[in-house]
């Protein structure tokens, strides 16, 4: 029996280099960020692909998390 597969064609997958370019960081920085304490965009492993891929939505969530953390830090510093 085949596993259930959900394909979301509106959420493209990025390679490490593409995700890094989208986020404006070096590829090595992206790798270090996700392997550290679970930071960075959530990697997606696909059997037919040798490396990890990153969903565009996960990159967006990561960017939003960074923005909110920065705003919170600025807000606490102003208080």
N, C-alpha and C positions, 0 to 999 in steps of 0.2 A: 504494500500500500504506500503510495507516494505521500510525503509530508505536505501539510498545508503550506502554501506559499502565498504571501501577500505581496503583490507588486504595486508600488506607488510610482507611477510615471511622472507625477507632478513634483516629486522630491528627488532630484538628480543625485547621483553619487559622485563624490570627488575622490581622486587619488590623494595621497599625502601632499604631494607638491601642489595640486590644484586647491586643496583645502587651505594650505599654508598661504598661497597667493591670495585667496579670497579673504583670509583673516589678516593678511598683512604681516605675517611672521615668517621666520625661516622654517624650513621643513624640520630641521633638528630641534628647534624650539617646540614645534608642535608635538613631535615624538616625545620629548622630555616632559612636556606638560601633561600629556595623557598617561604616561607611564608612572608619573610621580605619585600623587595622592588622589588619583582618579579625576584629576582636573583635565581640562581640554575637552574638545568635542568628543562625543561617544563614538568609538570606532565600530564599524560594521564589518563582520567577516562573511565573505561569500565564498562558497566552495570552489566556484569556477575561477576565482581570482586569487593570485598568489599573495598579495599583500592585504592590508586593511583598507577599507574605503570609509568615507565620511559622508553621511547624508547632509544635504544642504540645510535641512531643518535643524539638525544637531549643531551645525556650525553657527546658525542664527541664534539658537538657544545659548551657546557658549558666548557669543558676542554680547547678548543681552545680559547674561550673568556678570560679565566683566564690567559692563556699563553700570549696572545696578550696584555692584560692589564699589566702584569708583564714586558714584553719587552718594552712597551711604558713608563712605570714608570722608568725603568733602563736607557732608552735612554734619557729621560728628565733630570734625575739626572746627567748624564754624560755631558750634554750640558752646 
